[in-house]
Every structure is written in C-alpha cells, then in structure tokens.
C-alpha cells in the first residue's frame, strides 16, 4: 500500500475537517447508524444503513485518495463486528455483511485501528471464511457465500499486518480455514487471490509460517499455483486470455509470495522441495511473465538455494540458470528494481553459481555466463532493501566461514 505518511496530528485534524466539509462520510456517521439499528431489523430499516456503507466504501476504496486513511478519529471495530454477527441482518440484507467486510478492510489500513483489534473481532470474522468452502457432500458454494468469504479473507489480510492479530487469527483456526478456501475450485478467482494474500501476510510471522507448514500449506499453495498454469494454457489464444492472465498474475504473485515466506526456514524449504515446488517456481522466471511474479519467484529461489539439496535441484533444472541470467541482464527493468532487483541478485548468486566466495566467477556447467554479468557482481546499483516477504539471515558467501559455522552448530 503506497501512501504518503500521515501528517502531524494538528494538520491531520484540519485535513479531516476539510474532508468532512467537502462531503466525505466519516466512519463515526456510519457507526451511529449501526448502533441505532433496532432488533430485529426489517429490510426497510436496513436500506439506509446499506446506502451509508456503500458510500463509505466507494469514497475510500482507493488508498491513494481515501479520506479515512488520513483521518485520526479514534474509530472502533466492535459495532461493525456486531453487525456481522446479526442473523437478522444476514437474512434481511445480505449485501450489508459484504459491505461491512469491505469497510473492515478499509478500517484495517490504519495502524492504530489494527492495534485496537481484539480477539473477539478475529473470532467473529474467521468463521466467515467457511462460507466459501461449500456445503456438505462437496457442494459448490453459492456466489454470495463465496464473495462473503473472499471479503473476509481480504479484511483479515490487512488486520494481520499487526503481529498480535496474526497470532489471534491462528487461535481462531484461521490457517486451515484459509487453506481450505484456497483449495476449493468453485470459490472463484477473487476468493483465491484474497486467501493467498492473507496467507502471505500470515506467513510473514514465524508463528504463522510454522502453523501453515504443519497444516500442509506448502502443498496447498503449490496445487493452486499449478492450477493457474493449467488454466492459462487452456484459454491461450482466446478473447478471455488477457483477462485470465491478469487475474492469474495477481494470484500467482501472492501464491509465490507465500512460498517465499514459507521458504524462510529449513522446514518450509524442505516442504516446498518435497512437494515438487522448484520446477513450477522456475517456470515463473521466464521472460514475458508478470514482473511482480518473476520477482517473487526469484525471492523464493533465493531462500531455497540456502539448502544444499534445493540448490542442487535449482542448478540441475535445465532452464533455471538461463532464466535468472536473462532477468538480471534483460530489458525488463521493472523486475530488476526494488524488491525484484534484490531478490534476483541474491537468487542468481546463490542458485546459479556453485558454493564459492562471491568474488569468484567460476564457469557454470550449463554454459558460459554472458559478458555483462561479471560487471553486475561488482555493481553498486542493486538495492539492499529488504522485501515485504520474510527473509532468512544472510548466510556467508565464503566457504571457510560456512565451514566454521557448521562446526560451531550455527547457521
């Protein structure tokens, strides 16, 4: 989420007043309407509330222009969660619950509101993920139920940027619920993308990574990744190919981002390798792939290359070295900037080359490296900024230093 930092409190209050004067709806106004809603609520009584929620979501959908993101009022999440739990609201206005979850996603963009999130909020939202899993007997979920689960995953993704909320979601059985939503084909592309985004955020925390690995998260994510590749080949050359490619690029980037995080530890790397994860990740490095997808794939390979067995598998792949080199020296500048540049550089250094000091440039069995690559090794143009995905501590590049660490039992 690329937004400018919030202004000082006094300036923020003036800006918030300016938004109100300009007609933007504050969350306090919506909250008053929620609290004033009688029980049981009729369809007629719910119509004004639905209209307010629609207006609030519409005015704040884009983070770059969201008035709420720049406001400083001490908003609360409890009235909104109470609305989600009401059976009369679910019966009388199903759209109100979807809009409430969209509003929760917007509210959770602000760090102060994420910090005010309680376990009761997470316990109320997590069960809504089950709506996208379908009914008994393997029945496909209804479109409205799949949309509800999708928006719940989207809201939880934002809430879990706060480490305490990630821990709370695990206590609410959030890890298996998100994996189940991701695994149901009939849930739809939006639900899959939002579930993958929540898994990526959850797996940024060590506790979340451990829970997902224990629940079989690596296998589930890889299965969904494989399904996107099969779908792309099934619609190639058709009018729907562009739309499918764009939706799949968003999903693939989040899936590979989750794999990048899971590969931060030895258990995650082993799980990905054992489930055959290296070939599909390497396939996403090919030129022509979405730049964000290629950068995330390179980041996952960067982490996995720190395991000897995985590094050997990467080097043995017939296309891994060529794809990494092409990304490093090719014309696709978007994949070589920011996170992608750092990930591509590390992945090429650890996966392409035999284990040796970084100052050495030995010949590779798959053929000579292009003349431009050695100059990149000494270039100062590569960013060292750490990406949003979890990263392990840097391992030494010197073989002697690695040997000393192995002898001392440290990595």
Secondary structure by P-SEA (a helix, b strand, c coil): ccccccccaaaaaaaaaaaaaaccccaaaaaaaaaacccccccccaaaaaaaaaaaaaacccccccccccccccccaaaaaaaaacaaaaaacaaaaaaaaaaaaaaaccaaaaaaccaaaaaaccccccccccccccccccaaaaaaaaaaaaaaaaaaccaaaaaaaaaaaaaaaaaaaaacccccaaaaaaaaaaaaaaaccaaaaaaaaaaaaaaaaaaaaaaaaaaaaaaccccaaaaaaaaaaaaaaaaaaaaaaaaccaaaaaaaaaacaaaaaaaaacccccaaaaaaaaaaaaaacccaaaaaaaaacccaaaaaaaaacccccccccaaaaaaaaaaaaccccccccccccccccccccccaaaaaaaccccccccccccccccccccaaaaaaaaaaccc
